[in-house]
């Protein structure tokens, strides 16, 4: 086999593709749980591996080995396929993100407009989330799915407006190019601090984390859209959630923190450090708030986050006029 | 079932409910339009059991009616029996009873505060409240020997004396808890999200609170100025200084503030009791046989007015004991608070009365055809069962 075939295969399946993504996602779950626990004066995972670092792996394997129940009354096709698709779309998104693996500043797959594709895939995961809950024909599942869909009306718009601001500033719709545009040292967080904050809030909702964990609010609607899902499907969805955490924190890292670029070099260590920083920020936010009610969440988005992101867009247009992005190629 | 509405069953098993009770909510979108509570899942036959045990054994039985307000139940029971015996506990015992009763209240309110935080998805606050409660349980263990079921009250006194060493650690914990209670008060007052989830949620007007017979913090949060400790003092509450906290708003926020302020007031009461503590005996010997008679005693449990009726027939066993727990009195009020609420507010509203389901379960029959609900005693139920079978030609 020639190198032209082997290298892409390794890139897709092992590093920085599938295997790498899954391992990093599970490690990020550990970081998230540990930070959350420490903020609450707890210890968090501790027993599996050093400081419990292998706990997410153990959880995943345990769930995979559990009995997989498909209740008789569900819409079988959607019920079985949705968890797979949620995981699939989350994983595909990672291929568009430049990770700096092999010292290369480009992502595995890159073309003009891949950023749009990533955002679309992210929306699709929510749509299939809805389908998973709805097809289970469980009352709590149905309520949870409805809430997930309603929540989209809040976070999706600021996410896209912030994306537009970034794209305008970096002059490209490709994540690889956006990261490259910041290689000169001026990260976009310096030019778009408001967009950074708005995006952090929006991904908190996208990831269904406190204060926006409304679709699976445990004390109100049991496990929300996850209520009727068990065994392997639950394992896949839990994994998909971790992959989504990785995907969105790496998106923030790419858009605002320069992605893999540090000191003029593309470097996976720098990329992972930035992703870690974003995960720690979202975990701390998770520990600091109570849960919104769905109507309060939507009004918070429409009254504060969307105007913020619009302000960022206008500012970016003005800034582009007076002070163009210095490292434009 | 009306097809326009979804009926959501909440319970008997549900993450928002720590104990089994069932509510069927008819909802229109996210709004609750009808509530139907159903009790009885945790019925344990304690009142019947009490009739076959002597008065001393019953102390430990009634302690187990409710783990969280165990001190309130035993205080109420022994006060009732002491009244039947015409016996007065020594002054020091009355003060110690007061202290353990109030410690019990602080622990119950902290536990409740943690649960409220959990219900609104604020798990960090939940962890903090329960961490602080842990210190209190430790000091109660040092005083009584147990963390939850204290086995402290006796007919005619209390079991353990307060040593100077324990008193010192108790004062230390109280100082710390006062600081924490003030902090939680500030958090609830200032945190926008907590306010957004509690202000105006589950409002119970003063009129409804009185009409539906609400008790305890649920009533005091609606502006009803009632507290058995002040209105009908027992133990040493006639000599100890404390204030009754009343707020007028009637929503979950008011009930939260009432409970947090009550933590501070309980600390005041305990510190006052410690400074006024008389010396002397901590118990007197009580006879096993109780003269014929009947008596009602009531105490202010953490959840509200707790009532014991004890009837004696002159033997060492009670002929009848009736327990009216505060949660039962608050169920009509919570159903009122739940109508027209958001689904997302259900847990907060149910939690706002601090329900203790195991305490209150009785046999309840629901006639499905007429929709009538009535509570029956074990005897009525037995007679009904015999007649039912006789009509079908079974039995004698």
Interface residues (C-beta under 8 A of the other chain):
Chain A: X39 X40 X41 X42 X139 X140 X142 X143 X210 X211 X213 X214 X217 X218 X219 X220 X221 X222 X287 X288 X289 X290 X291 X292 X293 X294 X295 X296
Chain B: X6 X8 X9 X14 X15 X16 X30 X117 X118 X119 X120 X121 X122 X123 X124 X125 X127 X128 X131 X191 X193 X194 X196 X197 X342 X343 X344 X345 X346 X347
